[in-house]
Structure formats: structure tokens, C-alpha cells
Amino acid sequence: MKSILLKLNAIRAFDAAGRKGSLTAAAEEMNVSHPSIGRHVRELEHALGVSLFKRSHQGMKLTRAGREFLKRVSPALQEIVDAADYVSSAGYNHIVVNCEPAFGLKWLVPNLGRFEAQHRDIDITIISSRDLIDLGMFEADLAIRYSRTRLVGPVELISDSPMHPYGAPGSIEDPSPEKIARQPLIFEENKDYWLDWFRHAGVADYEPPKRFKMLTIEMAIEASCSGYGIILSSGELVHEEMLRGRLERISDIGCKNGSYYLVRREDALKKNAIGLFRDWLLSETAIFRDTNASHSINTITREGESN
């Protein structure tokens, strides 16, 4: 009987012929030829060792065995269809997002509650990783990555916010580039973004009196909030700290170094839940794609909050 499991098309053909009472009508429903339906039914009868239809000049009727088989097969096929719908692009409301740690910790997780409040039927799994990911192998539905060049595949810009100096409120009175150069500056390990910023600000050959090197941007942000020095960051990573009054932007001089992108599979948007998350993410991060907008603590507030 194991061979029966390999004859799903034959069972579908029988189900259609049994319900319609006609090979021709079954062929039209399945969009195949009349002989194809007949061949599938004969193969199934041979595998089962019973006749499923009585054939005559007047047409065909189900035998007793055929009626019993149809009574059990039709609901089973519908369960298969329902199961496919449930896990298909339109039916299964589970999203896997592979996100760079800094963006995930500093922006996505603090803001994700608003998406969940709007879509309580959608489950989201956040995977924190900087590694390469193969979305084509279904390792995730979406990926959020930082890059200095546009990434390959279906990609949409999340943020191209320039990097500005940020520090604890009141950490510097004169925000000129020359005075900033003499402040304790916090560097990400192996990333000399400050060099680009000072060059962009017109300060050459700067020699900061003191450097704090941090392993990650997340640690660097926390150090700056604690008053250890000034950091250089793009706006989305310090958005929450500015809302809380822990950081303020020191200078309006910004320097572009890279962007955050949303990467997806070719067919990802066929899944309704992914489309909803994508629309929400791009809407919420629109401010970080307007490089002319001010991201100062005086302009960034949540509804119902004031500075």
C-alpha cells in the first residue's frame, strides 16, 4: 500500500471524476486531457485491486468501493489544501528577520512593539547576526544589513542617515569641529570613521588628546551616554537615546559612510505578513532617509512625549 502514497495525482483525478460523475468534467477542473484522467483512474484501480467505477454506454458510476473511497479521500485532500494554504505565502503569519546586532538592539527591538500592536496575529523571530545569509535557502524571510555599497538582490533602503557627533547633554559648550577634536572621542574598534568626519568638517591632522576604543557601536553608545566621550553615529542607532534625553547631537555637520538595507527573497512579498512588516519598517524609518531633515533632540519625539 506504500505505493498509494506516491499516486497523489491519481487520487486527485479519481476525486474529481467521482464528484463530477464524468471524466470530461474532471479533466476540465484539473486542466488536463480526458485520456489523462482515465489513465490515472485505471492506475489507481490497479494499485488498489478494486473497481472504482462501473462503465457503460450511459456513462460511469461509482461502485460501492468507489463511494467509500471517495467519502474518505475528498476530506483528506481538502485537509492537504488547507494545510498548504496555512503555510503558504498568504496563510502562515510567521516572519524570520535576520538583523545586524546594532540596528536590532538600538532601533528594531525598541520599536517593534508598535508593529505587534497593529498585527497581533503575526509572529516574528529576530535573529541577530552579521554573517552572510542565503535567503534563497529560506534561512530567513528578510535580512537587515549595513553596507557602504548597494547590496545584491531585491534590496530597499532603510536608512542613509549621515554620521554626526553625539554626546551626553551638556558635554561640550563649543561644538566647533576644532573644539570637538580636543574632546575625549570614542572609537569603534578597527573603524576610523572620525578621520572621515574631521576631513569632511575641514579639520586636518587632528590629534585627539584621549581615545576610548570600544568593541562594538552598542558599547560605544552606552559609554557616551555615561559621559565618557563623544561618539560618531548614524541617526537610527541613537534614536532611542535621544528620545530619552541621554544623548544630544553635538554638530550639524554630517558625514556619509554607509546605509542600512532591507534584503529579501524574490518571492518574499507574496507572503502577506512579510509585506506588512516591510511596509511598517519603511514607514517608521522614513525620517532616516531624508538627509535634509533635522534629527536633533528638539525634533525627534514620540506621540504623547515631550522633551
BELURKA-V681452 format. One line per field, one symbol per residue. ss: DSSP state (H for helix, E for strand, - for the rest). psi: psi as a letter, one per 40 degrees, with the letter a starting at -180 (. if undefined). burial: 1 if it has 9 or more other ideal C-beta (glycine too) atoms within 8 Angstrom, else 0. A space follows every 50 residues. Layout:
ss->???
psi->???
burial->???
This chain:
ss->-HHHHH-HHHHHHHHHHHHH--HHHHHHHH---HHHHHHHHHHHHHHH-- --EEEE--EEEE-HHHHHHHHHHHHHHHHHHHHHHHH------EEEEEE- HHHHHHHHHHHHHHHHHH----EEEEEE------HHH----EEEEEE--- ---EEEEEE---EEEEE---------HHHH----EEEE--E-HHHHHHHH H---------EEEE--HHHHHHHHH----EEEEEHHHHHHHHH----EE- ----E---EEEEEE---HHH-HHHHHHHHHHHHH-HHHH----------- -------
psi->eddddefdddddddddddddfhdddddddefiidddddddddddddddfi hdihhideaiihidddddddddddddddddddddddeadedhfhhhhhii ddddddddddedddddddgeehhhhhhhieiiigddefdidiihihieih iiahiihdhfhihihiiiheehdhfidddddeihihiihehfdddddddd eehifighdhhhhididddddddddeeeahihiidddedddddeediihd iehihhdaihihhiidededhdddddddddddddeddeegeeihfideeh iiheii.
burial->00010010011111111111111011100100000111011011101100 01100000010110111011001100100000001001000111111111 11111111001101110010010101101000101000011111111000 10001111111111111110110000101110111111000011011110 10100001000101011111101110001111111111111110001111 10111000111111100100101111110111001011100000111001 0000000
